[in-house]
Amino acid sequence: MRRARITALILSFLMMLVSAMPAFAGTWTRGEENTWTYLNDDGESLTGWIEDGENTYYLDDDGILKTGWFKSKGSWYYFDEDGVLQKDKWVDNYYVNSEGKMKSIK
């Protein structure tokens, strides 16, 4: 009986410690010249395509958020002023499909 109480006490203490640890998530950080980067849980700057919530973004080789038109692997993509990939809409007289790729107009 005493052993069960000690075990329960130890488990309760460990659960309290685990729940008190902060949970880190990726975060956007404003850098020099009003640029934005995205830091992962370890505080490292990410590059390439990322999903954050329902939005898709692209970070260049320096981790800087892209805006405007951007060409990747032969396709053009448009990112609004917040860096969000635009999908299924007209942008500057071009249509971007559900993947965000510009479709040629004929």
WONOR-V834788 format. One record per residue. SS is DSSP state (~ for helix, > for strand, _ for the rest). Layout:
ss: <SS/SS>
This chain:
ss: <_/~/~/~/~/~/~/~/~/~/~/~/~/~/~/~/~/~/~/~/_/_/_/_/_/_/>/>/>/>/_/~/~/~/_/>/>/>/>/_/_/_/_/_/>/_/_/>/>/>/>/>/_/_/>/>/>/>/>/_/_/_/_/_/>/_/_/>/>/>/>/>/_/_/>/>/>/>/>/_/_/_/_/_/>/_/_/_/>/>/>/_/_/>/>/>/_/_/_/_/>/>/>/_/_/_>
